[in-house]
Amino acid sequence: MFKLEGPYYEQLRDKDKHQVFFEKYPVIPYAGTSKASGHTLLKVFVDLYDLSPSFGNAVNSIGNWSFNGGFSVVSKPHPYLRLNEDVREVSDQEAIDFISFLEDSGIEQETIVDISNELLRDLNRAGNAFLHYREAIVDGQFKVSIKVVHPLLAMYINNNEDEPKSIVISSDYFIYGRYIKPPKVVRVYPDFSEDEDGVRETIFVLKNKRDYSDYYGRPKSMQAILPMWAEWNTFNQIGKITS
């Protein structure tokens, strides 16, 4: 009768400056079916990683336990099969040669560990993780660069169904209210974009498929959002009382 809207909807509404960007670039929102809502829900998920100490520490502990102990180089021709004979341990020299090849191409061992941690963190807090891969021939030598794209800065572009999937990378979604530089459009793996200088690039996308979306995943922590929010409010209240 009074045509009132719930407070949660208002909290998740994308601001006017975001809607202007979305009108200029036909991107697919993280959630929702209207231009008034969608990407802000993702920001709530990402913020809870910092606001909830329990959740943030749990994500960090899993990453440290999984990757900080180093890694092994193995030969696995069938990546999705768990067969005893499917994984072949390589010799020490083969492992050293492979790592040397990566380092000569621009990928250090420390980079592999750090990026693995970042991808796991983004997958847990946002339900999606984006790895930007670039390759080129520089002075006759094959060079590669890899970088994790913050989940708030990557959105699928609304292509036609017969076109390759592409990601729009921009810092204007939330970090800035004005255009700093033109957004970058990169195709999603296995498709590659290539510029006039011969630089090939693609985006590897990892996602939690719990909602069966063709585009975005949702974090596994969705069922715990209320406890995480309550934890933040409790610490916030204690801080105010102490002050």
N, C-alpha and C positions, 0 to 999 in steps of 0.2 A: 504493500500500500504506500509506503514512504519511499520506495525505490532506493533503498540503501544498498551500498556495496560492501562486501566483507573487507576487513582490514588487510588480510593476507593478499588479496588481489591487488590492492593499492600498493603494497610493499613490493610486489613483483612486477609492477607496471614499468615498462621501458620508458625512460625520460624522452622529452621532445627531441633533444639533440641526437639521441640514438635513432629515433624514428626517421629523422631527416637523412641519416646515413643509410638506413634500410630502404628508404624510398629511392635513393640514388643508385644503390647497388642491390640487385635482386637476390638477397641472401636468404637462406632457410633458417628460421629461428630455432633456437635450442629446444624450446617447448612452446606450446600454445598455438593457436590458429589465427590470431589477429596481430596486426602490427603494434598493438598497444601492450603486448606481453610476449615474453619468450626468453630473451637473452639474460634478463636480470635474474631469473631462477638459477642459471649457471653461476652467476656471481655469488649468490647465497651459498651454494655448495662449496665453492672455492674458499669463501671467507670463513666457513666453519672449520676448515683445516687449521686456521690460525686462532680462531675464537675458542675452540674446544681443545684444551690441553690434552685430554685423554685421547681424543681421536688423532690429533697431530703427532703425539708421541708414539702411538701405535703404528701409524703409517711409517714414521721414520725408523722405528725399530725393525719392522719387517724389511725395509729397504737395506738397512745396515746388515742384518742377518743374512739376507739373500745375496748381496753383491760385494760387500767389503772384504770378503775372504778371498777374492780373486776369482779366476775362471780357468776352465780347461778348454783346449782346442780338440774337437773330435770330428770325425767324419760321419755325417748322418744323411744318407741319400733320400730317406723317406721321413720327412720331418713330422708327420702326424701319426706314425706307427710306433708302438712301443714293443719292439721285438728285441730279444737279447742279442741277436746277430746284426741288428740294424745299426747300432752305434759302434763305430770302430775307433779305438784309441789310436792316435797318430804317434809317430816317433817324436822324440824331443827335437830332432833337427827339422822335421816337418812343421812342428808348432812354432819354432823359432823363425823359420822361413816365412810362415804365414803372418806372424806378428810383424816381422820386418817389412813385409809387403804393405801391411796396413799403415805402419809408421811412415814409410816412404810416400804413401798416398796422402798422408795428412791426418791419420787417425791414431792417436796415442792410446796406450793401454789404459791410462788413467781416464781418458775421455770415454772409453767404453763403459767403465764402471760408473762414472758420474752420470752419464746419459741414461744408463739402465735404471739408476736410482730415480732420476727425474721422471722418466716415463712411468715407472711404477707409482710414484707419488701422484702424478696427474690422473692416472687411471683410477686410483682409489678416491681422490677427492672430487673429480669431475665426471668420471665415467668414460673419459676420452683422453687419449694421448696422441700428440702429433709430432712426428719426426721429419724435419725438413732436410732432404738429401740433395746435394749438388755435386756434379762431377764435370771435369773439363780437362783438356790437354794443355798444360802450361810448360812452355819451352821443351816440348817433346816428351813431357812426363805426365802420366796420369795422376790427377789430383782430385781429392774428395773432401768435402766438408759436410758435417752433420750438426744439426742444432735442434733442440727441443723448442717447439712453438708453444707459448703459454696458451692454455685452453680458452682463455677469454679473448684471445686475439685471432682465433681461427673459426671461420664459419663456411659451410658449404654454399656455393653459389647455385642458384636455381636454374640449372641447364635444362635443355631439352633431353628427353629420355634417350635419344640416340647419340647424345654427346658424352664424352668422357666426364666423369665426376671431377670437380675442381674445388679448391679451397681458396677463400679470400683471406689473406693475412693483413691485418690492419691494427694499428695502435689507437685508432679513433673510436673503437667500440665503447670503451670505458675510461681508459687512462687519460685521454685528452678530450676536450669538448670541441676542438677545432682540428682541421686537417693539417697534419704535420708533413706528410708526404703521401703520394698516391698509394692506394692499397695494391697489394701484389696478389696476382691470381696464379696459382700453381695447380697442375693436375695431380690427381690422386693416383698412387701406385695401383696397378702396373703401368699406367700411362705416364708419359714424361712430357714436360714443357721444354722447349729449346729456344734460346735467343739467337740473335744474329752473330754473336761471338762464338757460338758452338757450345755454350754452357747448358748442360742438361740438368733438370731438377724435377723432383717429385716429392709428394707428401705421403709418408707411411702413417696410416691411421690404426691405432689400437683402440678398441672400445669394449665396454661391458655390454653384452647383447641382451640384457635382462628385459628390455622392452621391445625387442625384435624390430627395431627401427632400421631402415636402410641407411640412415645417416648417423645420428648421435646415439651414444649410450647413456646410461644413468649410473651414478655411483652405487656401489653395494651398500653404502651407509644410509640409503634413503630411509630405511625403517628406523634409524637411530637419530633422525634429525631433531625430534623434540627433546630427547635427553641431552643432545649436544647443545642445543639452544638454551636449555635450562641450566646447564653447567656454566655457560658463558654469563648468563644473567646472574647466577649466584656469585661468581668471581667478581663481576662488575659491581654488585651490591656491596660485597665485602670490601672492595677497594674504596668505594665511596665512603663507607662507614669509617674505615681506617683513616682516610684523609680528613 
